[in-house]
């Protein structure tokens, strides 16, 4: 089982990034997919979640209107489009898959700074 993340990096405030998480080793379409993040000194928090059919079921208030989660079941991939990024979005972002078992990706650093 693997969840391979890409798309993190350094971006200026107001900029955009798209994170991708490619899954393998399990039936992706059966899993609810989520993005979490953890900033230094803070607990890991749920950013956004998407159900089996592609409907967004949760979005943290702090990112609503700026972040969008989506999935492509044909590509076993979940995305997080992040727009209007703020310094407080700086964190390690994780991909999560939930069904009968929970899987985690390795995390990718997103830094928002001028």
Backbone bond lengths (Angstrom), bond angles and torsions (degrees), N, CA, C in turn:
res aa  C-N    CA-C-N  psi(-1)  N-CA   C-N-CA  omega(-1)  CA-C   N-CA-C  phi
1 X - - - 1.464 - - 1.516 109.42 -
2 X 1.337 115.54 131.90 1.460 120.11 177.44 1.514 110.52 -141.15
3 X 1.333 114.60 143.00 1.454 123.01 167.63 1.517 105.68 -125.97
4 X 1.331 116.33 107.41 1.457 121.51 -174.16 1.519 109.49 -105.37
5 X 1.349 114.99 118.70 1.460 121.14 -175.71 1.521 110.40 -97.94
6 X 1.306 114.15 149.58 1.457 120.47 172.40 1.527 109.01 -152.07
7 X 1.342 115.39 164.17 1.454 120.40 174.00 1.507 115.50 106.79
8 X 1.315 117.95 -4.91 1.452 119.51 178.06 1.515 111.27 -74.32
9 X 1.344 115.53 174.72 1.452 119.83 178.47 1.506 112.23 154.37
10 X 1.315 114.42 -163.63 1.464 122.44 -179.40 1.527 109.35 -101.94
11 X 1.315 115.77 131.35 1.462 120.48 -179.79 1.521 108.72 -142.03
12 X 1.307 116.27 150.09 1.460 120.66 178.49 1.530 110.47 -78.81
13 X 1.321 117.15 154.41 1.470 119.64 174.99 1.516 111.40 -53.48
14 X 1.329 115.21 136.90 1.452 120.51 -177.07 1.516 114.01 91.08
15 X 1.316 116.40 -10.06 1.454 120.94 -178.42 1.513 113.07 -83.18
16 X 1.325 115.22 -176.33 1.459 122.34 -177.43 1.524 111.42 -131.04
17 X 1.301 114.95 152.01 1.451 123.19 171.78 1.517 108.29 -144.11
18 X 1.323 116.35 152.80 1.459 120.63 171.77 1.521 108.67 -123.91
19 X 1.302 115.33 121.91 1.450 121.28 175.72 1.525 109.12 -93.63
20 X 1.324 114.72 143.55 1.460 121.26 176.00 1.514 109.29 -125.00
21 X 1.313 115.44 146.76 1.461 121.60 177.15 1.524 107.20 -135.70
22 X 1.317 115.99 112.29 1.460 121.77 -178.84 1.519 109.00 -99.96
23 X 1.327 115.91 125.23 1.460 121.73 -176.49 1.518 111.24 -101.89
24 X 1.315 115.58 148.08 1.462 121.26 173.88 1.521 108.79 -152.41
25 X 1.318 114.92 154.21 1.459 120.05 176.43 1.510 115.16 92.43
26 X 1.330 116.93 -0.29 1.457 119.99 175.81 1.527 108.43 -152.24
27 X 1.336 116.78 169.13 1.460 121.37 -176.64 1.517 109.04 -82.11
28 X 1.302 115.66 93.17 1.456 123.58 -172.22 1.528 112.21 -53.92
29 X 1.319 117.12 -41.63 1.464 121.05 -173.76 1.524 113.42 -66.07
30 X 1.307 117.86 -13.40 1.467 121.54 179.94 1.520 113.09 -93.02
31 X 1.317 116.06 -2.76 1.455 120.47 -172.81 1.525 111.90 -108.68
32 X 1.333 114.70 135.81 1.459 120.50 166.54 1.525 106.92 -72.51
33 X 1.316 116.01 132.25 1.459 120.76 -177.02 1.525 110.14 -112.20
34 X 1.317 114.52 142.89 1.460 120.15 -177.11 1.519 110.35 -140.11
35 X 1.313 113.96 157.40 1.461 121.80 168.54 1.526 107.80 -116.02
36 X 1.320 114.54 132.64 1.456 122.69 174.28 1.519 108.11 -119.03
37 X 1.315 114.90 164.91 1.461 119.06 172.52 1.528 109.90 -145.97
38 X 1.309 114.11 154.93 1.458 119.83 178.07 1.515 109.24 -139.17
39 X 1.309 115.40 116.81 1.458 121.73 177.21 1.520 109.03 -90.09
40 X 1.322 117.27 157.48 1.468 120.67 -179.80 1.529 111.78 -55.57
41 X 1.324 116.05 128.76 1.453 121.03 178.29 1.511 115.02 77.17
42 X 1.329 117.19 5.01 1.464 120.36 -178.98 1.514 110.67 -121.34
43 X 1.331 115.66 163.11 1.444 120.50 177.24 1.526 110.30 -77.58
44 X 1.309 114.34 156.48 1.455 119.53 175.46 1.528 108.85 -67.17
45 X 1.333 115.98 135.84 1.458 119.88 -178.49 1.522 110.62 -127.58
46 X 1.322 114.90 148.94 1.451 121.91 176.32 1.522 108.92 -75.72
47 X 1.324 115.78 127.44 1.459 121.52 179.49 1.525 110.34 -96.01
48 X 1.319 116.33 -51.65 1.455 120.34 -177.19 1.518 109.22 -158.76
49 X 1.319 115.06 153.01 1.454 121.35 -178.83 1.525 108.70 -139.55
50 X 1.331 115.74 147.43 1.456 120.46 -178.76 1.520 109.22 -134.72
51 X 1.326 116.20 137.57 1.458 119.46 -175.85 1.525 111.58 -85.36
52 X 1.317 115.81 -175.20 1.460 120.91 -172.15 1.526 111.85 -63.67
53 X 1.302 116.94 -32.53 1.457 120.26 -176.47 1.513 114.38 -91.18
54 X 1.322 116.41 -0.12 1.449 119.44 178.95 1.517 114.74 98.83
55 X 1.310 117.59 5.61 1.448 120.69 177.13 1.515 111.56 -85.74
56 X 1.331 115.14 131.76 1.459 119.21 -179.33 1.517 108.00 -74.10
57 X 1.341 116.28 124.85 1.448 119.64 -175.62 1.522 112.93 -105.69
58 X 1.320 116.88 -13.53 1.455 119.60 179.86 1.502 109.80 -157.94
59 X 1.301 115.01 142.60 1.444 120.08 171.78 1.509 108.73 -146.94
60 X 1.297 117.62 128.83 1.456 120.19 178.62 1.521 109.25 -59.03
61 X 1.308 117.54 140.30 1.469 121.44 -177.92 1.526 111.62 -55.70
62 X 1.303 116.32 -34.13 1.462 119.98 -176.04 1.512 113.39 -68.60
63 X 1.343 117.68 -16.49 1.463 119.37 -176.89 1.523 112.60 -116.30
64 X 1.319 117.37 -6.20 1.468 120.14 -178.80 1.511 110.49 -58.82
65 X 1.323 115.16 135.45 1.455 121.09 -177.92 1.513 113.84 86.27
66 X 1.322 116.83 -11.31 1.464 120.69 -179.64 1.519 112.56 -118.41
67 X 1.316 117.75 -36.83 1.462 122.75 -178.75 1.521 110.05 -107.00
68 X 1.335 115.79 146.26 1.452 121.34 175.96 1.523 109.52 -135.37
69 X 1.314 115.37 128.85 1.458 120.75 175.97 1.524 108.50 -99.80
70 X 1.321 115.98 142.20 1.462 120.61 177.29 1.520 108.09 -149.23
71 X 1.320 115.15 165.80 1.457 119.61 178.81 1.513 110.22 -142.72
72 X 1.332 114.25 151.83 1.455 122.35 175.09 1.523 106.04 -126.55
73 X 1.317 116.07 99.50 1.466 119.57 -176.49 1.524 112.19 -65.92
74 X 1.316 117.98 -26.45 1.465 120.91 178.24 1.528 111.33 -69.47
75 X 1.328 115.96 -26.67 1.466 120.84 -179.50 1.529 112.22 -105.84
76 X 1.335 116.67 3.53 1.478 120.66 -178.70 1.525 111.29 52.77
77 X 1.319 115.62 42.73 1.459 120.21 -173.11 1.523 111.16 -132.37
78 X 1.316 114.90 139.54 1.461 121.50 171.87 1.531 107.29 -118.79
79 X 1.322 114.94 143.68 1.457 121.17 -175.41 1.527 110.13 -122.01
80 X 1.310 114.68 154.75 1.457 120.75 169.41 1.525 107.05 -132.52
81 X 1.320 115.73 107.14 1.458 121.36 176.00 1.515 107.92 -87.83
82 X 1.316 116.61 121.64 1.458 121.88 -176.22 1.524 108.79 -117.88
83 X 1.306 115.68 115.99 1.468 122.38 179.26 1.519 110.12 -115.70
84 X 1.318 115.01 163.39 1.470 121.44 178.40 1.526 111.27 48.60
85 X 1.305 114.97 49.05 1.465 120.16 -175.47 1.520 111.74 -65.17
86 X 1.330 114.03 145.65 1.457 122.27 -179.12 1.520 109.52 -121.64
87 X 1.326 117.78 156.67 1.476 119.31 177.81 1.529 112.65 -54.55
88 X 1.313 117.82 -32.33 1.462 120.00 -179.73 1.526 113.31 -73.00
89 X 1.333 117.61 -5.57 1.462 120.84 172.95 1.524 111.63 -83.12
90 X 1.313 116.77 -6.08 1.459 120.79 178.64 1.519 110.45 -61.22
91 X 1.330 115.87 124.33 1.461 121.16 -176.42 1.518 108.84 -177.18
92 X 1.316 115.21 170.39 1.459 120.81 165.79 1.519 106.97 -89.15
93 X 1.312 116.00 127.71 1.462 122.37 -177.53 1.521 109.51 -103.42
94 X 1.321 114.66 136.59 1.461 121.73 -177.14 1.514 110.34 -123.61
95 X 1.299 113.99 145.77 1.457 122.47 173.08 1.532 107.55 -98.13
96 X 1.335 115.70 143.25 1.470 120.76 -176.52 1.514 109.24 -138.26
97 X 1.322 116.33 137.57 1.456 122.73 177.35 1.525 108.80 -121.86
98 X 1.336 116.52 129.43 1.464 120.59 -176.99 1.511 111.46 -128.83
99 X 1.308 116.30 128.59 1.452 122.92 166.81 1.516 105.93 -148.93
100 X 1.295 118.74 -108.63 1.459 120.31 172.83 1.521 110.42 -82.16
101 X 1.315 115.09 -25.08 1.467 122.60 178.82 1.519 107.60 -126.71
102 X 1.309 116.10 151.44 1.466 121.15 176.78 1.518 109.94 -106.74
103 X 1.330 114.90 131.02 1.462 120.45 176.57 1.521 108.86 -118.79
104 X 1.343 115.37 148.44 1.464 122.02 178.75 1.519 110.30 -124.61
105 X 1.326 115.21 142.50 1.447 120.56 169.61 1.518 110.27 -81.15
106 X 1.340 115.97 176.43 1.458 120.27 -171.92 1.529 113.47 -82.64
107 X 1.298 117.99 -13.49 1.455 121.59 -179.42 1.519 111.98 95.06
108 X 1.327 115.16 146.44 1.456 121.01 175.87 1.527 108.31 -138.81
109 X 1.321 115.35 137.60 1.469 120.12 -175.79 1.523 110.42 -81.79
110 X 1.317 115.22 131.47 1.462 122.55 171.15 1.518 107.05 -119.78
111 X 1.321 115.48 122.26 1.461 121.25 179.22 1.522 109.29 -122.03
112 X 1.317 115.30 123.82 1.463 121.35 179.49 1.519 107.42 -111.08
113 X 1.315 115.59 109.41 1.459 120.27 -174.78 1.514 110.14 -158.87
114 X 1.322 115.27 148.59 1.461 119.81 175.42 1.518 110.14 -94.47
